[in-house]
């Protein structure tokens, strides 16, 4: 069994600092995730982050606490948290996709959908993350 956490947050990064800050987030996260036995995927749309984190419960809790107190995120909204039998991103310490106008619209729509249909929002966000990883839209550097 693995613990999962799926969230969307609003970026608090100034536009002129986004590239450097996000590259730093990705670099640090890949190393930390590997050390903690965590896998997952991150999308940054330019105004929002969306991420699925999966792994041992203690490790996911450490990452979740760090993200929830990180000043680079605002309005961290948990879309889903629970346990699963298998990982969606086996072998990926952190799959990552950068700025995309299409993804920004999708993340906004999913965030709004969550208010009315949490299960549907969760399903749609997982689909966006997995489709990007399978299509090459997400890269593991």
N, C-alpha and C positions, 0 to 999 in steps of 0.2 A: 504494500500500500504506500502511496505517495500523497503528500499534502500538496494542494494547489491553491494559488491565489491569482485571480484575474482582476485587473483594475484598469481604470482610465483616470488620468489626472490632467489638469490644466497646467501648462508650462508657465513658470514664473521667470523664464530666462529672457533677458533683453535680446532683441533681434540681432544686434551686433556681436553678441557673445555666444549665440546658440551653437555654432559649429564647434568651437573649442570646447565648450561645456559638455555637449553631447558626446563628442569623441572621448572626453575624459570619463564620462559616465559609462560608456561602452567598455573602454579599456579596463577600468577598475572592476566593473561588474563581471566581466568574463573571468578575470583571475579569482575574484571572491567566490563566484558561483562554482567554479571548478574546485576550489578548496573546500567548499561546503557540500559538494555533491548535488548541486542544484542545476537544473536545465530550464530552458524557457526561451521566450521570444519577446522582443521589444520593438515597438514602432514609435517613431517620433514624427509627428506630422507637421511640425513647425509651430503649432500652438497647443498640441496635446501629446501626452504619452499614453500608450496602452501596452500592457505587459502581462504575460502569463509566466508565473514562477512555479516550478514543480520540483519536489524533492522531499527529503526528510523533514518532518514537522518542525523540529528545532531550527533547522537551517532556513526554512521558509519564514518562520517567525522572526528570525534575525533580520532577514532582508526586508520583510514587510515593515518592521519597526523603523529601520533605517530610511526607507522610502517615505513613510508617513511623517517623519520629522525633517526630511530634506527640504530646505527652503527653495529648491529649484522646482518643486511641485506645489500646486494649490489644488484644493478640492479633489483630494484622492477619493475616488468612488470605487468601492469594492463591487464588482459585478458578480463574482462568484468566489467562494472559498469552500474547500472541502477536501475529500480524499478520493483517489482514483486508483485503479489497479495498475495502470500503465502510464507511461509518459507520452505526451504528444511530440516532444522535442528531444527525444533520446539522442544523445551524442552532441547536442548543441549546448555549450556552456552559456551562450547567449546568441540566438539568432537576432539580427538587427536590420531594420529598414529605416532609412532616413526620410527627410522631408518629401511630402507628396500632397498635392492639393486634393486629389481623389480620396486619399486616406483621411485627410483632415475632415472632409465632409462625412465620410463613413463613421469616424469616431464621434463626431458631433451627433449624428443621427442615432448611433448606438447608445450614447449617453442619455439622450432624450428618451429613447425607447425603454431604457432601464426603469424609469419611473413607472411605466405602465405594465411592462412585461420583462421582468428580470431574467426569466429563463430564455426568452427570445433574444435578449441583449447578449447574454452569455454565449449562446449558440452562434450568434452573428459575429461577435468579437473573436471567438476561437476560429471561425471560418476565415476571417480576414487574416489573422496571424498565420494559420496553417497554409492558406493559399499563397501568401507572399513567400513563405519559406520553401514551398514546393516549386514555385514558378521562377525562383531565382531573384525575386524582389527583395528577399532578405539575405544578407550575406553574413557569413561567419568569417571574420578576418583572422 
